[in-house]
Amino acid sequence: MEKIKLNVKEREAKTPNQLRREAQLPATLYGPGEPSTNLQIEEKEFISLPSAAHSHMIELDFGAQKTVNAIIRNVQRKASTSKIMNIELYKVRLDRKLTVTVPLKYVGVSEAVTQGGQLVEVNLEAEIECFPGDIPDTIEVDLSQLKEIDQSIHFGDLKISDKVEILNPLDEIIVKVITPREIVEEVEEKPAVVEAIAGAPVEGAAPPPPEPEAQAKKPEEKPKK
C-alpha cells in the first residue's frame, strides 16, 4: 500500500492541556535503545488518517527532509467523551520484526448460512509478527469453507504469506455457524405458550394456597356448660 505520512514536530514548552486547547495533540516517540521524544501533532490531521494507519508503518515528517518510520502503539482517549488525550508512537527499524494487530476481512459465502445457519464472528482482528514492510492491509477469512452448521474457522486455517506469522492460538475460533434460535419466533406465533410458561409451577416451590371457598372450615367450639 502507499506509504502513510504524518506531519509532526517537537513539543513546544506548553502543558498538554494548553496544546489540546490549540487543537494540538501531545505525543511521545520512543524506540529500543533510544530516549523518548515529546512531540505534538495537529488534531485535525491525525483524525483524518486512514484506519490502516493504526496497524501499518507510517512515516513521521519532521520537516527539513527529516523522517522517521514508526507505528501507532496506543491512542489514549478520555473515557467520557472519547477525545484523544495522548498518542504513543514506536520508532521501528526495517530490519527488525514487529508485533502488530491487523483487521480480519470476511470474504466469500457460507453454504451453511444460505441453508439457514447463523454466522457468529468471534474475532475481528489477528495479532501477527513480521517485518514492517510486510504488514498486510487485512487478512482474509474465506467463509466458503463453512458448509455445515456447527463448523468453525480457526486461526490455523488462515492462508497467509510465509513472511507473516500469526500469534493467536491456532485452535482459537475466528468465526462459526450455529443453529438459529427459533423459540422466540414460536412464542410470538403462539401466545398461549407464554401463558402456559407463566402459569407453570416452579420446581421445588411450595404449592399455591387453596381458594377460600375450598378451604376446610374449622369446627365450631361449643360453649362449656
VOMINU-773197 format. One record per residue (C-alpha): residue in one letter; chain; x, z negated, y negated. Coordinates in steps of 0.2 Angstrom, whole numbers, plus 5000, padded with zeros to 4 digits. Each point is the difference from the previous one (the first is absolute). Layout:
N
{res = a; chain = A; px = X; pz = Z; py = Y} .
...
***
This chain:
225
{res = m; chain = A; px = 5000; pz = 5000; py = 5000} .
{res = e; chain = A; px = 5005; pz = 5002; py = 4982} .
{res = k; chain = A; px = 5010; pz = 4986; py = 4993} .
{res = i; chain = A; px = 4991; pz = 4987; py = 4991} .
{res = k; chain = A; px = 5007; pz = 4994; py = 4983} .
{res = l; chain = A; px = 4997; pz = 4985; py = 4990} .
{res = n; chain = A; px = 5007; pz = 4996; py = 4982} .
{res = v; chain = A; px = 5007; pz = 4983; py = 4999} .
{res = k; chain = A; px = 5012; pz = 4990; py = 4988} .
{res = e; chain = A; px = 5009; pz = 4984; py = 4999} .
{res = r; chain = A; px = 4988; pz = 4985; py = 4995} .
{res = e; chain = A; px = 5000; pz = 4996; py = 4981} .
{res = a; chain = A; px = 5003; pz = 4982; py = 4995} .
{res = k; chain = A; px = 4981; pz = 4996; py = 5002} .
{res = t; chain = A; px = 4990; pz = 4989; py = 5011} .
{res = p; chain = A; px = 4990; pz = 5008; py = 5014} .
{res = n; chain = A; px = 4983; pz = 4996; py = 4991} .
{res = q; chain = A; px = 5007; pz = 5008; py = 4984} .
{res = l; chain = A; px = 5004; pz = 5016; py = 5010} .
{res = r; chain = A; px = 4983; pz = 5000; py = 5008} .
{res = r; chain = A; px = 4992; pz = 4999; py = 4983} .
{res = e; chain = A; px = 5010; pz = 5016; py = 4995} .
{res = a; chain = A; px = 4994; pz = 5009; py = 5015} .
{res = q; chain = A; px = 5017; pz = 4998; py = 5009} .
{res = l; chain = A; px = 5002; pz = 4993; py = 5017} .
{res = p; chain = A; px = 5014; pz = 4988; py = 5005} .
{res = a; chain = A; px = 5010; pz = 5006; py = 5015} .
{res = t; chain = A; px = 5015; pz = 4995; py = 5010} .
{res = l; chain = A; px = 5012; pz = 5012; py = 5009} .
{res = y; chain = A; px = 5011; pz = 4993; py = 5014} .
{res = g; chain = A; px = 5010; pz = 5006; py = 5015} .
{res = p; chain = A; px = 5012; pz = 4994; py = 5013} .
{res = g; chain = A; px = 5016; pz = 4993; py = 4993} .
{res = e; chain = A; px = 4995; pz = 5003; py = 4982} .
{res = p; chain = A; px = 4993; pz = 4989; py = 4986} .
{res = s; chain = A; px = 4982; pz = 5002; py = 4995} .
{res = t; chain = A; px = 4996; pz = 5009; py = 4984} .
{res = n; chain = A; px = 4985; pz = 4996; py = 4989} .
{res = l; chain = A; px = 4990; pz = 5016; py = 4995} .
{res = q; chain = A; px = 4984; pz = 5005; py = 4991} .
{res = i; chain = A; px = 4989; pz = 5014; py = 5004} .
{res = e; chain = A; px = 4985; pz = 5008; py = 4990} .
{res = e; chain = A; px = 4984; pz = 4994; py = 5008} .
{res = k; chain = A; px = 4992; pz = 5016; py = 4997} .
{res = e; chain = A; px = 5013; pz = 5010; py = 5009} .
{res = f; chain = A; px = 5001; pz = 4988; py = 5015} .
{res = i; chain = A; px = 4981; pz = 5000; py = 5003} .
{res = s; chain = A; px = 5000; pz = 5019; py = 5000} .
{res = l; chain = A; px = 5013; pz = 5001; py = 5014} .
{res = p; chain = A; px = 4993; pz = 5009; py = 5016} .
{res = s; chain = A; px = 4996; pz = 4988; py = 5014} .
{res = a; chain = A; px = 5014; pz = 5007; py = 5010} .
{res = a; chain = A; px = 5012; pz = 4992; py = 4988} .
{res = h; chain = A; px = 4996; pz = 4983; py = 5008} .
{res = s; chain = A; px = 5007; pz = 5006; py = 5017} .
{res = h; chain = A; px = 5014; pz = 5013; py = 4995} .
{res = m; chain = A; px = 5016; pz = 5000; py = 4991} .
{res = i; chain = A; px = 4999; pz = 5002; py = 4981} .
{res = e; chain = A; px = 5013; pz = 5005; py = 4987} .
{res = l; chain = A; px = 5002; pz = 4987; py = 4986} .
{res = d; chain = A; px = 5005; pz = 5009; py = 4984} .
{res = f; chain = A; px = 5009; pz = 4989; py = 4988} .
{res = g; chain = A; px = 5003; pz = 5015; py = 4988} .
{res = a; chain = A; px = 5017; pz = 5007; py = 4995} .
{res = q; chain = A; px = 5001; pz = 5008; py = 5017} .
{res = k; chain = A; px = 5000; pz = 4983; py = 5009} .
{res = t; chain = A; px = 4989; pz = 4999; py = 5016} .
{res = v; chain = A; px = 4998; pz = 4988; py = 5014} .
{res = n; chain = A; px = 4991; pz = 5003; py = 5017} .
{res = a; chain = A; px = 4988; pz = 4986; py = 5004} .
{res = i; chain = A; px = 4984; pz = 4995; py = 5008} .
{res = i; chain = A; px = 4986; pz = 4989; py = 4994} .
{res = r; chain = A; px = 5001; pz = 4984; py = 5010} .
{res = n; chain = A; px = 4986; pz = 4990; py = 4993} .
{res = v; chain = A; px = 4988; pz = 5001; py = 4986} .
{res = q; chain = A; px = 4994; pz = 4982; py = 4994} .
{res = r; chain = A; px = 4982; pz = 5000; py = 4993} .
{res = k; chain = A; px = 4989; pz = 4987; py = 4992} .
{res = a; chain = A; px = 4988; pz = 4994; py = 5013} .
{res = s; chain = A; px = 4985; pz = 4999; py = 4988} .
{res = t; chain = A; px = 5002; pz = 5017; py = 4992} .
{res = s; chain = A; px = 5012; pz = 5010; py = 5011} .
{res = k; chain = A; px = 5011; pz = 5003; py = 4984} .
{res = i; chain = A; px = 5018; pz = 5004; py = 5004} .
{res = m; chain = A; px = 5011; pz = 4985; py = 4996} .
{res = n; chain = A; px = 5017; pz = 5005; py = 5007} .
{res = i; chain = A; px = 5008; pz = 5014; py = 5010} .
{res = e; chain = A; px = 5014; pz = 4999; py = 5013} .
{res = l; chain = A; px = 5011; pz = 5015; py = 5003} .
{res = y; chain = A; px = 5013; pz = 5001; py = 5014} .
{res = k; chain = A; px = 5016; pz = 5011; py = 4997} .
{res = v; chain = A; px = 5003; pz = 5011; py = 5015} .
{res = r; chain = A; px = 5015; pz = 5010; py = 5007} .
{res = l; chain = A; px = 4996; pz = 5016; py = 5008} .
{res = d; chain = A; px = 5012; pz = 4996; py = 5015} .
{res = r; chain = A; px = 4991; pz = 4984; py = 5005} .
{res = k; chain = A; px = 4983; pz = 4999; py = 5009} .
{res = l; chain = A; px = 4985; pz = 4991; py = 4992} .
{res = t; chain = A; px = 4985; pz = 4991; py = 5006} .
{res = v; chain = A; px = 4984; pz = 5007; py = 4991} .
{res = t; chain = A; px = 4981; pz = 5001; py = 5003} .
{res = v; chain = A; px = 4992; pz = 5017; py = 5000} .
{res = p; chain = A; px = 4981; pz = 5004; py = 5001} .
{res = l; chain = A; px = 4993; pz = 5006; py = 5016} .
{res = k; chain = A; px = 4990; pz = 5017; py = 4999} .
{res = y; chain = A; px = 4985; pz = 5002; py = 5012} .
{res = v; chain = A; px = 4998; pz = 5019; py = 5005} .
{res = g; chain = A; px = 4990; pz = 5009; py = 5013} .
{res = v; chain = A; px = 4983; pz = 4996; py = 5008} .
{res = s; chain = A; px = 4997; pz = 4987; py = 5014} .
{res = e; chain = A; px = 4989; pz = 5007; py = 5014} .
{res = a; chain = A; px = 4995; pz = 4982; py = 5003} .
{res = v; chain = A; px = 4993; pz = 4998; py = 4983} .
{res = t; chain = A; px = 4990; pz = 5016; py = 5000} .
{res = q; chain = A; px = 4992; pz = 4993; py = 5016} .
{res = g; chain = A; px = 4994; pz = 4985; py = 4990} .
{res = g; chain = A; px = 5015; pz = 4988; py = 5001} .
{res = q; chain = A; px = 5005; pz = 4990; py = 4985} .
{res = l; chain = A; px = 5017; pz = 5002; py = 4992} .
{res = v; chain = A; px = 5009; pz = 4984; py = 4996} .
{res = e; chain = A; px = 5016; pz = 5002; py = 4989} .
{res = v; chain = A; px = 5011; pz = 4984; py = 5004} .
{res = n; chain = A; px = 5016; pz = 5006; py = 4990} .
{res = l; chain = A; px = 5001; pz = 5011; py = 4984} .
{res = e; chain = A; px = 5019; pz = 4998; py = 4998} .
{res = a; chain = A; px = 5016; pz = 5001; py = 5011} .
{res = e; chain = A; px = 5017; pz = 4991; py = 4997} .
{res = i; chain = A; px = 5014; pz = 5011; py = 5003} .
{res = e; chain = A; px = 5019; pz = 5001; py = 4999} .
{res = c; chain = A; px = 5010; pz = 5015; py = 4994} .
{res = f; chain = A; px = 5012; pz = 5007; py = 4987} .
{res = p; chain = A; px = 4992; pz = 5002; py = 4983} .
{res = g; chain = A; px = 5000; pz = 5019; py = 5001} .
{res = d; chain = A; px = 4990; pz = 5000; py = 5016} .
{res = i; chain = A; px = 4985; pz = 4989; py = 4994} .
{res = p; chain = A; px = 4984; pz = 5010; py = 5005} .
{res = d; chain = A; px = 4986; pz = 5001; py = 4988} .
{res = t; chain = A; px = 4988; pz = 4995; py = 5014} .
{res = i; chain = A; px = 5000; pz = 4998; py = 5019} .
{res = e; chain = A; px = 4986; pz = 5009; py = 5009} .
{res = v; chain = A; px = 4988; pz = 4992; py = 5012} .
{res = d; chain = A; px = 4992; pz = 5014; py = 5011} .
{res = l; chain = A; px = 4982; pz = 4994; py = 5004} .
{res = s; chain = A; px = 4997; pz = 5014; py = 5012} .
{res = q; chain = A; px = 5009; pz = 4989; py = 5013} .
{res = l; chain = A; px = 4985; pz = 4989; py = 5000} .
{res = k; chain = A; px = 4988; pz = 5008; py = 5013} .
{res = e; chain = A; px = 4991; pz = 4985; py = 5007} .
{res = i; chain = A; px = 4993; pz = 4984; py = 4994} .
{res = d; chain = A; px = 5011; pz = 4985; py = 5001} .
{res = q; chain = A; px = 5016; pz = 5011; py = 4998} .
{res = s; chain = A; px = 5013; pz = 4995; py = 4987} .
{res = i; chain = A; px = 5015; pz = 5008; py = 4991} .
{res = h; chain = A; px = 5015; pz = 4989; py = 4999} .
{res = f; chain = A; px = 5016; pz = 5001; py = 4990} .
{res = g; chain = A; px = 5009; pz = 5005; py = 5015} .
{res = d; chain = A; px = 4989; pz = 5016; py = 5001} .
{res = l; chain = A; px = 5005; pz = 5006; py = 4983} .
{res = k; chain = A; px = 5010; pz = 5016; py = 4999} .
{res = i; chain = A; px = 5014; pz = 4998; py = 4987} .
{res = s; chain = A; px = 5017; pz = 5007; py = 4995} .
{res = d; chain = A; px = 5014; pz = 4994; py = 5010} .
{res = k; chain = A; px = 5008; pz = 4995; py = 4983} .
{res = v; chain = A; px = 4986; pz = 4987; py = 4998} .
{res = e; chain = A; px = 4998; pz = 4984; py = 5010} .
{res = i; chain = A; px = 4983; pz = 4990; py = 5000} .
{res = l; chain = A; px = 5002; pz = 4982; py = 4999} .
{res = n; chain = A; px = 4983; pz = 4995; py = 5004} .
{res = p; chain = A; px = 4997; pz = 4994; py = 5018} .
{res = l; chain = A; px = 4998; pz = 5016; py = 5011} .
{res = d; chain = A; px = 4985; pz = 4992; py = 5009} .
{res = e; chain = A; px = 4991; pz = 4995; py = 4984} .
{res = i; chain = A; px = 4984; pz = 5010; py = 4997} .
{res = i; chain = A; px = 4998; pz = 5011; py = 4985} .
{res = v; chain = A; px = 4982; pz = 5007; py = 5003} .
{res = k; chain = A; px = 4987; pz = 4999; py = 5014} .
{res = v; chain = A; px = 4983; pz = 5005; py = 5005} .
{res = i; chain = A; px = 4987; pz = 4988; py = 5005} .
{res = t; chain = A; px = 4981; pz = 5000; py = 5005} .
{res = p; chain = A; px = 4989; pz = 4999; py = 4985} .
{res = r; chain = A; px = 4989; pz = 4985; py = 4998} .
{res = e; chain = A; px = 4982; pz = 5005; py = 5003} .
{res = i; chain = A; px = 4992; pz = 4983; py = 5000} .
{res = v; chain = A; px = 4997; pz = 5001; py = 4981} .
{res = e; chain = A; px = 4991; pz = 5016; py = 5002} .
{res = e; chain = A; px = 4989; pz = 4993; py = 5014} .
{res = v; chain = A; px = 4995; pz = 4985; py = 4991} .
{res = e; chain = A; px = 4995; pz = 5011; py = 4985} .
{res = e; chain = A; px = 4990; pz = 5011; py = 5011} .
{res = k; chain = A; px = 4991; pz = 4985; py = 5009} .
{res = p; chain = A; px = 4997; pz = 4986; py = 4988} .
{res = a; chain = A; px = 4992; pz = 4990; py = 5014} .
{res = v; chain = A; px = 5017; pz = 4997; py = 5007} .
{res = v; chain = A; px = 5004; pz = 4991; py = 4984} .
{res = e; chain = A; px = 4985; pz = 4988; py = 5002} .
{res = a; chain = A; px = 5004; pz = 4998; py = 5019} .
{res = i; chain = A; px = 5018; pz = 4995; py = 4996} .
{res = a; chain = A; px = 4995; pz = 4989; py = 4985} .
{res = g; chain = A; px = 4987; pz = 4991; py = 5011} .
{res = a; chain = A; px = 5011; pz = 4998; py = 5015} .
{res = p; chain = A; px = 5006; pz = 4982; py = 5005} .
{res = v; chain = A; px = 5018; pz = 4996; py = 4997} .
{res = e; chain = A; px = 5008; pz = 4995; py = 5017} .
{res = g; chain = A; px = 5004; pz = 4981; py = 5001} .
{res = a; chain = A; px = 4988; pz = 4996; py = 4985} .
{res = a; chain = A; px = 4986; pz = 4987; py = 5002} .
{res = p; chain = A; px = 4983; pz = 5008; py = 5003} .
{res = p; chain = A; px = 4988; pz = 5001; py = 4986} .
{res = p; chain = A; px = 4987; pz = 4986; py = 4997} .
{res = p; chain = A; px = 4983; pz = 5004; py = 5007} .
{res = e; chain = A; px = 4986; pz = 5005; py = 4989} .
{res = p; chain = A; px = 4990; pz = 4985; py = 4993} .
{res = e; chain = A; px = 4984; pz = 5003; py = 5009} .
{res = a; chain = A; px = 5010; pz = 5002; py = 5017} .
{res = q; chain = A; px = 5008; pz = 4983; py = 4997} .
{res = a; chain = A; px = 4993; pz = 4986; py = 5012} .
{res = k; chain = A; px = 4990; pz = 4987; py = 4992} .
{res = k; chain = A; px = 5006; pz = 4982; py = 5001} .
{res = p; chain = A; px = 4988; pz = 4988; py = 5009} .
{res = e; chain = A; px = 4991; pz = 4990; py = 4988} .
{res = e; chain = A; px = 5004; pz = 4981; py = 5000} .
{res = k; chain = A; px = 4985; pz = 4990; py = 5004} .
{res = p; chain = A; px = 4998; pz = 4984; py = 4989} .
{res = k; chain = A; px = 5003; pz = 4984; py = 5010} .
{res = k; chain = A; px = 4986; pz = 4989; py = 5004} .
***
